Amino acid sequence: MLKYTEGLDMPEATRLGIANGVAGMLSNLVSCVYYVPLEVVCQRLMVQGIPGTAVCNGPFDVVRKVIEAEGFRGLYRGFGLTAVTQSPAFALWWGAYGAAQHMIWRFIQMFRSLGYRDDMDKKPSHMEMVTVQATAGLVAGACSSVITTPIDTVKTRLQVMDNFEGGRPSVLKTARTLLKEDGWWGFYRGFGPRFLNMSLYGTTMIVTYELIKRLSVRQ
């Protein structure tokens, strides 16, 4: 993406955001193949005992009961919604991270005159790099969680429902039920924990990722 956008008239931060976003989106689409069944099992174990859900004895019992009730397809319930939710979330997260990190470095260069790109002796320290990457990760997590929480709430409700009184649950039916029960604020159930999760997870992941990448470069 950096190669194909090289000749376009756009800021460098935008180019980095687009490249990171596309890469994050495509990688997430591939991971959904194994991620969705695992999430279905985890979600059912977390909510078992709540009215409308089945009680299971461990993850293998969840898999067995889901396959008996709905077939193998049941393990992929919410696959489309997960892809629709997670792909933009990953694209937004990685795009925001790439753009935010670039802008933070520009800000630092402007006010502290680092100039590390032109002078290797003034290359930023590991602590400076970790601080910038952690800050960019927090910004990316905040942007992503605000936009994707409503879709994730619908997806989670869809994956854990066992009571099919009105027929097989769909995205539209689930959204209408949620709106009827809690109003528009219902779509932001668990926003606080999700915000912390995406921010802390993203920051920890990206700092570790960038550190290992730097340590792996041959001198």
ChimeraX attribute file (.defattr): number of C-alpha atoms within 10 A of each C-alpha:
attribute: neighborCount
match mode: 1-to-1
recipient: residues
	/A:1	14
	/A:2	13
	/A:3	8
	/A:4	9
	/A:5	15
	/A:6	11
	/A:7	8
	/A:8	8
	/A:9	8
	/A:10	10
	/A:11	10
	/A:12	15
	/A:13	18
	/A:14	17
	/A:15	22
	/A:16	22
	/A:17	25
	/A:18	22
	/A:19	21
	/A:20	23
	/A:21	25
	/A:22	19
	/A:23	15
	/A:24	21
	/A:25	22
	/A:26	14
	/A:27	13
	/A:28	20
	/A:29	16
	/A:30	12
	/A:31	11
	/A:32	19
	/A:33	13
	/A:34	10
	/A:35	15
	/A:36	20
	/A:37	20
	/A:38	15
	/A:39	19
	/A:40	24
	/A:41	21
	/A:42	15
	/A:43	15
	/A:44	24
	/A:45	20
	/A:46	10
	/A:47	16
	/A:48	15
	/A:49	12
	/A:50	11
	/A:51	10
	/A:52	13
	/A:53	15
	/A:54	18
	/A:55	15
	/A:56	17
	/A:57	9
	/A:58	12
	/A:59	15
	/A:60	11
	/A:61	14
	/A:62	20
	/A:63	20
	/A:64	14
	/A:65	16
	/A:66	21
	/A:67	14
	/A:68	11
	/A:69	11
	/A:70	12
	/A:71	13
	/A:72	14
	/A:73	12
	/A:74	18
	/A:75	21
	/A:76	20
	/A:77	22
	/A:78	23
	/A:79	20
	/A:80	14
	/A:81	17
	/A:82	22
	/A:83	19
	/A:84	17
	/A:85	19
	/A:86	22
	/A:87	22
	/A:88	21
	/A:89	26
	/A:90	25
	/A:91	24
	/A:92	26
	/A:93	31
	/A:94	29
	/A:95	28
	/A:96	28
	/A:97	29
	/A:98	24
	/A:99	24
	/A:100	24
	/A:101	24
	/A:102	20
	/A:103	16
	/A:104	15
	/A:105	15
	/A:106	16
	/A:107	12
	/A:108	14
	/A:109	13
	/A:110	11
	/A:111	8
	/A:112	9
	/A:113	11
	/A:114	16
	/A:115	16
	/A:116	12
	/A:117	10
	/A:118	9
	/A:119	9
	/A:120	9
	/A:121	9
	/A:122	12
	/A:123	14
	/A:124	13
	/A:125	9
	/A:126	11
	/A:127	9
	/A:128	12
	/A:129	17
	/A:130	17
	/A:131	13
	/A:132	19
	/A:133	26
	/A:134	23
	/A:135	19
	/A:136	28
	/A:137	28
	/A:138	24
	/A:139	19
	/A:140	27
	/A:141	28
	/A:142	19
	/A:143	18
	/A:144	24
	/A:145	24
	/A:146	15
	/A:147	14
	/A:148	21
	/A:149	21
	/A:150	20
	/A:151	18
	/A:152	23
	/A:153	19
	/A:154	27
	/A:155	23
	/A:156	18
	/A:157	18
	/A:158	22
	/A:159	21
	/A:160	23
	/A:161	18
	/A:162	16
	/A:163	13
	/A:164	9
	/A:165	7
	/A:166	7
	/A:167	8
	/A:168	12
	/A:169	17
	/A:170	14
	/A:171	16
	/A:172	11
	/A:173	15
	/A:174	18
	/A:175	21
	/A:176	13
	/A:177	15
	/A:178	18
	/A:179	14
	/A:180	11
	/A:181	11
	/A:182	12
	/A:183	12
	/A:184	13
	/A:185	12
	/A:186	18
	/A:187	19
	/A:188	20
	/A:189	16
	/A:190	13
	/A:191	18
	/A:192	12
	/A:193	11
	/A:194	19
	/A:195	19
	/A:196	15
	/A:197	14
	/A:198	20
	/A:199	25
	/A:200	16
	/A:201	14
	/A:202	23
	/A:203	23
	/A:204	15
	/A:205	14
	/A:206	19
	/A:207	20
	/A:208	15
	/A:209	11
	/A:210	14
	/A:211	15
	/A:212	11
	/A:213	10
	/A:214	11
	/A:215	9
	/A:216	9
	/A:217	7
	/A:218	5
	/A:219	4
